Structure formats: C-alpha cells, structure tokens
Amino acid sequence: MWRFASKGNLINQFPFHSPLQAVTDSALTFRDMLTKFETKSARVKGLSFHPKRPWILASLHNGVVQLWDYRMCTLIDKFDEHDGPVRGIDFHEQQPLFVSGGDDYKIKVWNYKLRRCLFTLLGHLDYIRTTFFHHEYPWILSASDDQTIRIWNWQSRTCVCVLTGHNHYVMCAQFHPSEDLVVSASLDQTVRVWDISGLRKKNLSPGAVESDVRGISGVDLFGTTDAVVKHVLEGHDRGVNWAAFHPSMPLIVSGADDRQVKIWRMNGE
C-alpha cells in the first residue's frame, strides 16, 4: 500500500486493460454515442462543457478554439489568436468567459459574447497544459511544462502565487470543488496536494485591498506560506498525466503512463 507523505492512502488501482467494474461493486452502464463532431485539426487537446447551455469548447492542435452547440450539432464560433496548439480550456461558471492556455506560453481570457480575447496573461516559460477557473474566487489555475503551477487573479490580471516543487512537466492542476486545496499531476511520477488557505486569507480577507493582490512579486512567492505542499502521493511508476478531486468525497483519482488508474483517500489531520 502506498501512502501520502502525511496522512492518507491508496485505496484502489486498476490497469487500463481491466474492466471498469473493478473499482465498484455495481456494474456501470454505458450509453450509445449521442453525436459526433469533426474538424480539420490533427488533434483535439482539451474540452469543456458550458455549465448551463448546450455548448462545448474544443481546443485544437492547430491553435483554434471552437465553440459547438451539441444539441444542434453546429459550430457557433471559433477563436484563433494562439500561436500553436491550445491545450487548456475552461468555461467560467457565472460570467460569459472562458480561459485557454497553449504552447505559445500564453493564457488568454475570452468573452464569448463579445467574441474576442479580453487580455493575455504572461509568466510561464514553457507549454501550458491546463487552465481552470476557481468556482468562487477570481482565480485561474494553470499548469505548465516549466514545472510550475500558477494562480492568477483575472480581475487584476496578475499572478498571485507560484507553486514550485515538481521536477518535471506539470501535466494537470485543479482546484478542489469546496476546500482551499489544489491537486497537481506531473511526469516526475508524483501527485501533489497543495494547501492554498494562506493565499485566500491574504488576498480575499475583508480588509484586503487591490494593492494587496498587486503587491506580490515573483521573488516573494518562493518560500512563503501562501501555498504549501500538504501531501505527496507516490506509487505511480511513470509520469502522471491527470489527477482530480472527487466532487463530494475525500478522494483523488490519478492516471499515469504506467497504465494504472489509482484512487487515493485523503484522511483528516
């Protein structure tokens, strides 16, 4: 049994070639494919459902982001300001916005009603793998091949925190759905869980002002308690490509190049 660096444990694992029923006592029901979309691009790198409308965003290897209506099976719009493949893509839950990240080292925030890019966030030094909005705070989380994870305030358009510790490409990073946590997956064969409660208290307290957010420099970020590693999950034998929190249970799922999907339990302190 593999364990967290602090408290927690691996509760299940299964290889890709095994039936998915191995992770649950009840059989899973698979549905027929509802519809199919085709486009002129070598690869689709990312997808995001709109939280309310029947829309899908697709980020493509040719540098284009496409907006589809999956009920009408029609292409609504396309956005093509990235130079090179676009990997990260995510709709905002309330605002008419989406965020994208690409191999041009750029994060772009778009307004799909205005049909244009509002601004570009610069700071990463290599390909950007994933980009996600926070469900409540004005934050964007990005993971990059530069071995860092960054948290950005999209209202002030600044980087407010840099998470360092991985020693290979960071393939994925996601916010916890309700707690002040981030999970990341890396080709260094580890999954890390980060505590970002210090960042929230520093920047989103009742007394915080705009200057508090803008006043964080890149140098000051290293060694601070804004974000600290809470757990390091070790057990994969090759690079980890994805990790995600369960929406309501204290579980993390990870998938790696060792052909294993692992489910981890987060124990309380």
Residue pairs with C-beta under 8 A, 6 or more apart in sequence:
1 9
1 10
2 9
2 10
2 233
2 234
2 235
2 262
3 9
3 10
4 193
4 231
4 232
4 233
4 264
4 266
4 267
5 229
5 231
5 232
5 233
5 234
6 230
6 231
6 269
7 231
7 266
7 267
7 268
7 269
8 231
8 233
8 264
8 265
8 266
8 267
9 264
9 265
9 267
10 233
10 235
10 262
10 263
10 264
10 265
11 251
11 263
11 264
11 265
12 22
12 23
12 262
12 263
13 235
13 260
13 261
13 262
13 263
14 20
14 22
14 23
14 260
14 261
15 259
15 260
15 261
16 259
16 260
16 261
17 259
20 28
21 27
21 28
23 261
23 263
34 70
35 70
35 73
37 56
37 58
37 68
37 70
37 73
39 58
39 60
39 66
39 75
40 62
41 60
41 61
41 62
41 64
42 61
42 62
43 60
43 61
43 85
44 58
44 59
44 60
44 61
45 59
45 60
45 61
45 85
45 86
45 87
45 89
46 57
46 58
46 59
46 86
46 87
46 88
46 89
46 130
47 56
47 57
47 58
47 59
47 89
48 56
48 57
48 89
48 90
48 91
48 98
49 55
49 56
49 91
50 56
50 57
50 91
51 91
51 93
54 69
54 70
54 71
54 72
55 67
55 68
55 69
55 70
55 76
55 91
56 67
56 68
56 70
57 65
57 66
57 67
57 68
57 89
57 90
57 91
57 98
58 65
58 66
58 68
58 89
59 65
59 85
59 86
59 87
59 88
59 89
59 100
59 102
60 66
60 85
60 86
61 85
61 86
62 85
63 80
63 82
63 83
63 84
63 85
63 86
63 102
64 78
64 79
64 80
64 82
64 86
65 78
65 79
65 80
65 82
65 86
65 89
65 98
65 100
65 110
66 75
66 77
66 78
66 79
67 75
67 76
67 77
67 78
67 79
67 112
68 74
68 75
68 76
69 76
77 112
77 115
79 100
79 110
79 115
79 117
81 108
81 117
82 100
82 102
82 103
82 104
82 106
82 108
83 102
83 103
83 104
83 106
84 102
84 103
84 104
85 102
85 103
86 100
86 101
86 102
86 103
87 101
87 102
87 103
87 127
87 128
87 129
87 130
88 99
88 100
88 101
88 102
88 107
88 128
88 129
88 130
88 131
88 132
88 142
88 143
89 98
89 99
89 100
89 101
89 131
90 98
90 99
90 131
90 132
90 133
91 97
91 98
91 133
92 98
92 99
92 133
93 133
93 135
96 111
96 112
96 113
96 114
97 109
97 110
97 111
97 112
97 118
97 133
97 154
98 109
98 110
98 112
99 107
99 108
99 109
99 110
99 131
99 132
99 133
99 140
99 154
100 107
100 108
100 110
100 131
101 107
101 108
101 124
101 128
101 129
101 130
101 131
101 142
101 144
102 108
102 127
102 128
103 127
103 128
105 122
105 124
105 125
105 126
105 127
105 128
105 144
106 120
106 121
106 122
106 128
107 120
107 121
107 122
107 124
107 128
107 131
107 140
107 142
107 152
108 117
108 119
108 120
108 121
109 117
109 118
109 119
109 120
109 121
109 140
109 154
110 116
110 117
110 118
111 118
119 157
121 140
121 142
121 152
121 154
121 157
121 159
123 150
123 159
123 218
124 142
124 144
124 146
124 148
124 150
125 144
125 146
126 144
126 145
126 146
126 169
127 144
127 145
127 169
128 142
128 143
128 144
128 145
129 143
129 144
129 145
129 169
129 170
129 171
129 172
130 141
130 142
130 143
130 171
130 172
130 173
130 174
131 140
131 141
131 142
132 140
132 141
132 173
132 174
132 175
133 139
133 140
133 141
133 154
134 140
134 141
134 175
135 175
135 177
137 200
137 204
138 153
138 154
138 155
138 156
139 151
139 152
139 153
139 154
139 160
139 175
140 151
140 152
140 154
141 149
141 150
141 151
141 152
141 173
141 174
141 175
141 182
142 149
142 150
142 152
142 173
143 149
143 170
143 171
143 172
143 173
143 184
144 150
144 169
144 170
145 169
145 170
147 164
147 166
147 167
147 168
147 169
147 170
147 186
148 162
148 163
148 164
148 166
148 170
149 162
149 163
149 166
149 170
149 173
149 182
149 184
149 194
150 159
150 161
150 162
150 163
151 159
151 160
151 161
151 162
151 163
151 182
151 196
151 199
151 227
152 158
152 159
152 160
153 160
153 203
153 213
156 210
156 213
156 214
158 213
158 214
158 216
159 216
159 218
160 199
160 203
160 213
160 216
160 226
161 196
161 199
161 216
161 221
161 226
161 227
162 218
162 221
162 222
163 173
163 182
163 184
163 194
163 227
164 222
165 192
165 229
166 184
166 186
166 188
166 190
166 192
167 186
167 188
168 186
168 187
168 188
168 239
169 186
169 187
169 239
170 184
170 185
170 186
171 185
171 186
171 187
171 239
171 240
171 241
171 242
172 184
172 185
172 241
172 242
172 243
172 244
173 182
173 183
173 184
173 185
174 182
174 183
174 184
174 243
174 244
174 245
175 181
175 182
176 182
176 183
176 245
177 245
177 247
177 248
180 195
180 196
180 197
180 199
180 200
181 193
181 194
181 195
181 196
181 230
181 245
182 193
182 194
182 196
182 227
183 191
183 192
183 193
183 194
183 243
183 244
183 245
183 252
184 191
184 192
184 194
184 243
185 191
185 240
185 241
185 242
185 243
185 254
185 256
186 192
186 239
186 240
187 239
187 240
188 239
189 234
189 236
189 237
189 238
189 239
189 240
189 256
190 232
190 233
190 234
190 236
190 240
191 232
191 233
191 236
191 240
191 243
191 252
191 254
191 264
192 229
192 231
192 232
192 233
193 229
193 230
193 231
193 232
193 233
193 252
193 266
194 227
194 228
194 229
194 230
195 227
195 228
195 229
195 230
196 226
196 227
198 224
198 225
198 226
198 227
198 228
199 226
199 227
202 208
202 212
202 226
203 212
203 213
216 226
231 266
233 252
233 254
233 262
233 264
235 262
236 254
236 256
236 258
236 260
236 262
237 256
237 258
237 260
238 256
238 257
238 258
239 256
239 257
240 254
240 255
240 256
240 257
241 255
241 256
241 257
242 254
242 255
243 252
243 253
243 254
243 255
244 252
244 253
245 251
245 252
246 252
246 253
250 265
250 266
250 267
250 268
251 263
251 264
251 265
251 266
252 263
252 264
252 266
253 261
253 262
253 263
253 264
254 261
254 262
254 264
255 261
255 262
256 262
